[in-house]
């Protein structure tokens, strides 16, 4: 099975899992980022999930930066969905995206950097350190 078909199959499994858990899910078309947006009302509050499905769990740097932008501008939770094998079975894992401080630095040529959290400084190699 090619990687696109495998990814599409994962997206539908994640959608079905979220619907089963009571979410209303919209799926992005043409492989746009994120793959899905899921909403569920709990008590008087709405839970909003931006979901990106990955067969290997890893987001590209551009995807990570987009999740950081979304988290910065909304109250939504950004989630990476991926398959995990356990005891010969595959289950779908939804894991909240937590940014690495080094990703909060604007790439070269961008004049709108996201400020570094307090206590994080740049090294001479362009990496953030605590």
C-alpha positions, 0 to 999 in steps of 0.5 A: 500500500502506498503512503498516500493510501495509508495516510488516507486510511489513518485519517478516516480511522481517526475521524471515526474514533473522534465521532465515536467519542462524541465529536463533530468532525470536519476533514480538510480537503486536498491534504491541507493542514490540519487534516481535521477539526473536531468540536465537542461540547462538554458542560458549558464549554466547547473543546476544539481539536486541530488534528494532524494524522501521521503514520510515523508520528513526526511533524515537519518543522513547517507543520510544527510552526503552524501548530504554534501559530494556531495555539498562539491565536486560538484556544484550540488544542493541537493534536497529532494522531498516529497508529501504535502497535501493542500486543499485535494490535494497532490502536490510534493514539491522539497526543497533544502537540507540545512545542519545543522552545527552539521552534519558537524562533523565526526562521532566517529572513522573517521579521516577525519572530515569536518571542522566546519564553522566559529563561530560554536564550539563543546559543551562537549556533541558533539553538535555544537553551534553558 
